Amino acid sequence: MKPRLIFLCSVVLLVACASPGERQFIDSLNAGLEHMTFRQAVGAWGPPVRISVVIPAHNEQAYLPRLLDTVDAAQSRYGRGGDRVETIVADNASTDRTAEIACARGCRLVEVQERRIATVRNRGAAAARGSLLAFVDADTRIHPETFNAIDRTMTSGKVVAGATGVKLERWSVGIALTYALLVPWVILLRMDTGVVFCNRSDFDRIGGYDERRLFGEDVQLLWDLKRVGRERGQRLTRLRPVKALASMRKFDEHGDWHYFPLIFRLLPLMLRAPSASTDLVRRYWYGDRKKAPN
C-alpha cells in the first residue's frame, strides 16, 4: 500500500475513534497543517522540532529566496539535525509570489491579512512547534552557524533571550552618520535586531509581540523578556560571532540620508504609549515602498 494511502487511512481512523476533546485537538492541529505539503504533514509526526524560524513577509518575492538559501545552509549545519528546525513564512496579504515561493521551498505557510507587523509575527509564532522561537525579517540573510549558536546559548540557562545583531550590506557617509547617531539610543533602549530568539514558554508568558504597536514591537519584546529574565537571574545577549546581514533597501529606496532627520521624529513616538502612531509611521512601514517619506 502506498505511503500516502496509509497516512490518509490512519487519519480517518483517528478522527472516527476520537472523543469530543480529542476532536477539538485534531481540529486545531488541522488548522496548523492546512497549508503544509504531504511531506511536511508526515514530518509533523517525526522528531520534535527544536527551533522554529518565523519570517514575516509582505511582497517579498525578491528577498525571500536568498534568506531561505541561508536558512537552508544553517539548517544543514545544525548539530541536532536539520529536521529539528522548521521555517514558517507568515504571509501578510502579499500580492506577489511570496506564498508560492514559501511553499515551493518547503516552508510552512501562515496567511495573515491584518497589516500590522506585531500581529504577523504573533500569528507565525502561534503555528510554531519548536521550543525555541527565532524571528527574522525577509530581507535579511543569516549566518551558517546561527542555529548552533542559539541552541548553545539557550541551553546554558543564563540567557532569557537575545539577538544576533547585524552587519550592513553597504556603507556610505549618510549611513555611517545615521548609524553613529543611533548607537547611544540602541544602548539606552536595549534595542537589537537580526535574528531575535527566545524560549516559546517565555514568549507565551509575555503575550508575544505587543499588537498595539505599529512599529518598535521588536524593542518592546526584548524589554518584556528582560523583565522575565530578571526574575530568574537571566539576561539578554547578543551573538556577535553570528551576525546576520541586513539589507539596505530603505536607504536604496529613500536615499542614504533619509533616516537622519526621521530619527528625531520616530524615537519620541517609541517612548510614548504603545498605540502611538502617525501618518509617517503608516506610510514608512506599511505604505508604498517606492514612496519616499515626508
DRENVODREN-999276 format. One line per 4 residues: number of its first residue (from 1); for each residue x, y, z of C-alpha. Coordinates in steps of 0.05 Angstrom, whole numbers. Last residue first. Layout:
% DRENVODREN-999276
NUM	X/Y/Z ~ ... .
***
This chain:
% DRENVODREN-999276
294	159/1267/81 ~ 172/1193/70 ~ 192/1170/-1 ~ 141/1129/-39 .
290	170/1068/-72 ~ 155/1024/-12 ~ 82/1040/-18 ~ 54/1044/52 .
286	62/1000/114 ~ 128/1018/145 ~ 141/1089/122 ~ 70/1110/106 .
282	39/1083/169 ~ 94/1112/212 ~ 91/1179/177 ~ 15/1182/184 .
278	27/1179/259 ~ 25/1127/314 ~ 21/1120/389 ~ -12/1054/409 .
274	47/1033/452 ~ 43/1099/492 ~ 103/1144/482 ~ 176/1125/483 .
270	176/1099/411 ~ 140/1161/388 ~ 196/1204/415 ~ 245/1160/376 .
266	208/1167/310 ~ 211/1242/298 ~ 284/1255/316 ~ 305/1192/279 .
262	270/1215/216 ~ 321/1270/205 ~ 378/1220/194 ~ 335/1167/162 .
258	333/1199/93 ~ 409/1209/86 ~ 425/1147/45 ~ 366/1156/-1 .
254	293/1134/1 ~ 293/1069/-39 ~ 365/1046/-30 ~ 364/1070/42 .
250	302/1030/57 ~ 332/972/18 ~ 395/969/60 ~ 394/894/70 .
246	417/865/136 ~ 469/810/141 ~ 461/770/205 ~ 513/769/260 .
242	538/701/280 ~ 600/717/321 ~ 563/775/355 ~ 510/732/390 .
238	478/788/430 ~ 451/773/499 ~ 393/788/546 ~ 400/767/618 .
234	378/714/668 ~ 374/719/744 ~ 306/686/745 ~ 263/747/759 .
230	309/789/715 ~ 294/742/657 ~ 220/759/657 ~ 235/834/658 .
226	285/825/601 ~ 232/788/562 ~ 186/849/565 ~ 240/897/543 .
222	262/849/488 ~ 191/847/461 ~ 183/922/465 ~ 243/932/420 .
218	215/883/369 ~ 147/918/372 ~ 180/984/354 ~ 129/997/299 .
214	53/993/293 ~ 47/978/367 ~ -17/956/400 ~ -1/885/378 .
210	53/879/432 ~ 94/819/409 ~ 83/755/447 ~ 36/751/506 .
206	90/758/559 ~ 83/685/582 ~ 75/659/511 ~ 143/686/491 .
202	172/658/556 ~ 146/588/540 ~ 170/592/468 ~ 240/605/492 .
198	274/665/459 ~ 305/689/394 ~ 315/752/352 ~ 353/740/288 .
194	379/808/265 ~ 359/864/312 ~ 373/896/379 ~ 348/954/420 .
190	367/958/493 ~ 336/1027/498 ~ 399/1063/523 ~ 449/1022/482 .
186	409/1028/418 ~ 396/1102/433 ~ 471/1115/440 ~ 484/1077/375 .
182	432/1112/333 ~ 471/1176/318 ~ 532/1135/296 ~ 488/1093/250 .
178	458/1155/218 ~ 528/1183/208 ~ 552/1118/176 ~ 490/1113/131 .
174	499/1184/105 ~ 574/1175/94 ~ 563/1109/58 ~ 562/1036/77 .
170	538/971/46 ~ 505/905/64 ~ 503/922/137 ~ 524/874/192 .
166	470/853/241 ~ 455/835/313 ~ 448/763/332 ~ 392/772/381 .
162	375/753/452 ~ 330/719/501 ~ 327/693/573 ~ 401/677/579 .
158	439/641/634 ~ 405/573/625 ~ 463/547/583 ~ 416/512/535 .
154	393/579/507 ~ 463/599/487 ~ 483/532/457 ~ 419/528/417 .
150	424/599/391 ~ 496/589/369 ~ 481/523/334 ~ 422/555/299 .
146	462/614/274 ~ 523/577/250 ~ 511/589/175 ~ 500/664/188 .
142	432/693/168 ~ 409/736/110 ~ 358/791/120 ~ 305/819/73 .
138	252/770/99 ~ 258/793/171 ~ 280/744/224 ~ 246/714/286 .
134	274/654/322 ~ 230/614/370 ~ 256/558/414 ~ 212/501/440 .
130	191/488/368 ~ 122/474/341 ~ 106/542/312 ~ 36/559/287 .
126	24/612/341 ~ 93/641/326 ~ 71/658/255 ~ 9/691/281 .
122	50/730/331 ~ 98/756/278 ~ 41/779/234 ~ 5/812/291 .
118	68/851/311 ~ 77/872/238 ~ 8/902/230 ~ -25/897/162 .
114	-81/849/180 ~ -89/794/128 ~ -46/739/157 ~ -34/673/120 .
110	11/622/152 ~ 54/580/106 ~ 100/524/129 ~ 164/526/88 .
106	182/472/37 ~ 216/517/-14 ~ 158/512/-62 ~ 110/533/-6 .
102	149/596/11 ~ 159/614/-63 ~ 84/609/-77 ~ 67/650/-15 .
98	115/706/-36 ~ 95/706/-109 ~ 65/776/-110 ~ 2/805/-79 .
94	22/793/-7 ~ -30/799/47 ~ 20/786/103 ~ 50/718/90 .
90	75/689/156 ~ 131/644/130 ~ 147/588/179 ~ 213/550/176 .
86	223/487/217 ~ 287/463/250 ~ 296/395/283 ~ 297/362/215 .
82	364/394/202 ~ 398/353/256 ~ 417/366/328 ~ 483/397/307 .
78	454/447/258 ~ 499/452/198 ~ 446/434/145 ~ 397/482/179 .
74	447/539/174 ~ 454/528/99 ~ 379/520/90 ~ 367/585/128 .
70	419/619/83 ~ 383/597/20 ~ 317/617/52 ~ 342/688/60 .
66	362/690/-13 ~ 294/664/-35 ~ 255/714/9 ~ 286/778/-20 .
62	255/789/-88 ~ 189/753/-74 ~ 180/793/-10 ~ 111/823/-22 .
58	95/824/53 ~ 133/773/94 ~ 140/757/168 ~ 192/701/177 .
54	187/655/237 ~ 242/604/248 ~ 220/549/295 ~ 277/515/332 .
50	274/448/369 ~ 222/410/328 ~ 206/342/357 ~ 227/283/313 .
46	172/259/265 ~ 96/268/267 ~ 100/337/234 ~ 144/306/182 .
42	85/269/153 ~ 49/336/144 ~ 112/367/114 ~ 117/312/62 .
38	43/318/45 ~ 51/393/35 ~ 30/441/90 ~ -20/497/82 .
34	-74/470/127 ~ -28/436/176 ~ -37/488/231 ~ -112/489/223 .
30	-112/413/223 ~ -78/413/291 ~ -134/457/320 ~ -187/410/291 .
26	-150/349/318 ~ -148/379/388 ~ -223/392/385 ~ -234/320/361 .
22	-194/295/421 ~ -240/332/468 ~ -301/303/433 ~ -272/233/436 .
18	-235/206/375 ~ -249/139/342 ~ -271/166/274 ~ -217/221/273 .
14	-161/172/286 ~ -188/122/236 ~ -191/175/181 ~ -121/199/198 .
10	-93/129/194 ~ -127/118/127 ~ -95/182/100 ~ -25/161/122 .
6	-32/91/93 ~ -57/120/27 ~ 2/168/23 ~ 52/113/40 .
2	27/69/-18 ~ 0/0/0 .
***
